[in-house]
């Protein structure tokens, strides 16, 4: 049977959670889904990609803080 891709909103947690989700996001995009990833503007591994639309939101912490926590 054929399917039609839908719209997906992904709100990952930075770090290993995103590293595990990223291949799934890529596969879903390959299958025709339109994907929006929402992430804090300060993060370590969630970056823009032609495979999805990245929307960021402001946070009150610095990149140094995030690096120290991880």
Phi, psi and omega per residue, in radians:
X1 nan 2.693 3.096
X2 -1.726 2.690 3.126
X3 -2.246 2.900 3.114
X4 -2.117 2.304 3.138
X5 -1.143 2.624 3.118
X6 -2.064 -2.967 3.124
X7 -1.787 2.347 -3.124
X8 -2.200 2.429 3.030
X9 -1.928 2.171 -3.112
X10 -2.047 2.201 3.117
X11 -2.151 1.474 -3.062
X12 -1.488 2.864 2.974
X13 -1.727 2.382 -3.125
X14 -1.062 2.702 3.104
X15 1.752 -2.519 -3.027
X16 -1.137 -0.497 3.096
X17 -1.041 -0.803 3.124
X18 -1.208 -0.688 3.126
X19 -1.062 -0.581 3.090
X20 -1.349 -0.583 -3.098
X21 -1.393 -0.534 -3.023
X22 -0.960 -0.819 3.108
X23 -1.083 -0.579 3.107
X24 -1.178 -0.742 3.098
X25 -1.051 -0.762 3.122
X26 -1.055 -0.780 -3.124
X27 -1.126 -0.718 3.125
X28 -1.120 -0.671 3.097
X29 -1.115 -0.737 3.104
X30 -1.046 -0.481 -3.127
X31 -1.571 0.127 3.011
X32 1.741 0.104 3.128
X33 -1.367 2.548 3.025
X34 -1.699 2.147 -2.983
X35 -2.105 2.354 3.017
X36 -2.070 2.201 3.099
X37 -1.869 2.242 3.129
X38 -1.910 2.200 -3.083
X39 -2.573 2.745 3.054
X40 -1.150 2.610 -3.114
X41 -1.127 -0.428 3.058
X42 -1.852 1.938 3.093
X43 -2.687 2.992 -3.058
X44 -1.719 -0.619 -2.963
X45 -2.242 -0.115 -3.088
X46 -1.644 1.866 -3.063
X47 -2.151 2.866 3.116
X48 -1.155 2.712 -3.098
X49 -2.700 2.634 3.044
X50 -1.229 -0.169 -3.117
X51 -1.438 -0.333 -3.109
X52 -2.650 2.890 3.052
X53 -1.672 2.225 3.123
X54 -1.769 2.174 3.046
X55 -2.000 2.229 3.140
X56 -1.986 2.773 3.081
X57 -2.279 2.609 -3.089
X58 -1.231 2.578 3.075
X59 -2.325 2.841 -3.057
X60 -1.680 0.139 -3.130
X61 -1.960 2.906 -3.081
X62 -1.778 2.898 3.088
X63 -1.119 -0.611 3.111
X64 -1.085 -0.679 3.088
X65 -1.089 -0.806 -3.134
X66 -1.094 -0.776 3.123
X67 -1.064 -0.697 3.137
X68 -1.183 -0.622 -3.133
X69 -1.239 -0.611 -3.141
X70 -1.524 nan nan
